[in-house]
Structure formats: structure tokens, C-alpha cells
């Protein structure tokens, strides 16, 4: 007898974790309602609480990374333009 492991979408996990955070139903009731083991509900709830701060700090990190990447790309474009100009002058001998 083989049991197939189910993969739940992030949206489903968030839905279940938020329902658990509301404390309107017990974990056992949520388990029956969503068809997920109580341990998974507690894990997803903990993951949601642990990762909540990252949601708000993500935009700042992303903006800094984007700015850094853009600076690097502009430097590379400048370097390639100088090389291109140099080579086109040498070919026009």
C-alpha cells in the first residue's frame, strides 16, 4: 500500500495558517475542515508568523539590489561602448 504525498499550494497554506491565527476554530476543527493534519497547520502558522517581518522588509532589500544591479549594468555598458568606439576607430585605418 503506497501513500501519495500531497503538495499544497502556497495560497492554500496561507489560507489555513490565517484561519488558525484567527482562533475562531480549534486546530482539530481546522484539520477536519481543510483535510490537513494538525501538525501541518501548526507548522504553517509558525512559518507565517516567522516570515511576516520579511514581507515588509522585502521591498527595501529588493530596491537596493535593483539599484546595485543597475549600477553594475551601466558600468558594463560604458565599458563596452568605449571598447566598441576604440575598435571601430582601429578598423577605419
C-alpha positions in Angstrom: 0.0 0.0 0.0 1.5 3.3 -1.1 0.5 6.7 0.2 1.0 9.6 -2.1 2.4 12.7 -0.6 0.3 15.8 -1.3 1.8 19.1 -2.2 -0.3 22.1 -1.2 -0.1 25.5 -2.9 1.3 28.5 -1.0 -2.1 30.1 -1.3 -3.8 27.1 0.4 -1.1 27.1 3.2 -1.6 30.8 3.8 -5.4 30.4 3.9 -5.1 27.6 6.5 -2.5 29.5 8.6 -4.6 32.7 8.6 -7.6 30.7 9.7 -5.5 29.2 12.5 -4.3 32.7 13.6 -7.9 33.9 13.9 -8.5 31.4 16.6 -12.2 31.1 15.6 -11.9 27.3 15.4 -9.7 24.7 17.1 -6.8 23.1 15.3 -8.8 19.9 15.2 -11.8 21.6 13.6 -9.5 23.2 11.0 -7.9 19.9 10.4 -11.3 18.3 9.6 -12.4 21.3 7.5 -9.3 21.5 5.3 -8.2 17.8 5.4 -4.8 18.6 6.7 -3.0 17.1 9.8 -2.9 19.3 12.9 0.9 19.3 12.9 1.0 20.8 9.4 -1.5 23.5 10.4 0.7 24.4 13.4 3.9 24.4 11.2 2.3 26.7 8.6 1.0 29.0 11.3 4.6 29.2 12.8 6.1 29.7 9.3 3.6 32.6 8.7 4.5 34.3 12.0 8.2 33.8 11.4 8.1 35.1 7.9 5.7 38.1 8.4 8.5 40.6 9.0 10.2 39.6 5.7 7.1 40.6 3.8 7.5 44.3 4.8 11.3 44.4 4.5 11.4 42.6 1.2 10.7 45.8 -0.9 13.6 47.7 0.7 16.1 44.8 0.0 14.7 44.4 -3.5 15.1 48.1 -4.3 18.7 48.1 -3.0 19.5 45.0 -5.1 17.9 46.5 -8.2 19.9 49.8 -7.8 23.1 47.9 -7.3 22.4 45.7 -10.4 21.5 48.8 -12.4 24.8 50.5 -11.5 26.8 47.4 -12.5 24.9 47.2 -15.8 25.6 50.9 -16.6 29.3 50.4 -15.8 29.4 47.4 -18.2 27.6 49.4 -20.9 30.1 52.2 -20.6 33.0 49.8 -20.8 31.6 48.1 -23.9 30.8 51.4 -25.5 34.5 52.6 -25.0 35.7 49.3 -26.4 33.4 49.5 -29.4 34.5 53.0 -30.2 38.1 52.0 -29.9 37.7 49.0 -32.2 35.7 51.0 -34.8 38.5 53.6 -35.0 41.1 50.9 -35.4 39.1 49.3 -38.2 38.7 52.6 -40.1 42.5 52.8 -40.7 
